[in-house]
Amino acid sequence: MWKKPRVNYAALISIEIESALIITIVITTS
């Protein structure tokens, strides 16, 4: 069994937030 580092979770969360912001900007601008 391998441990999942918390850094990966933080990176995934930040990536999800960035993608969500980009999607919302694209929807509002289009």
Secondary structure, DSSP 8 states (H G I E B T S, - for coil): -----HHHHHHHHHHHHHHHHHHHHHHHH-
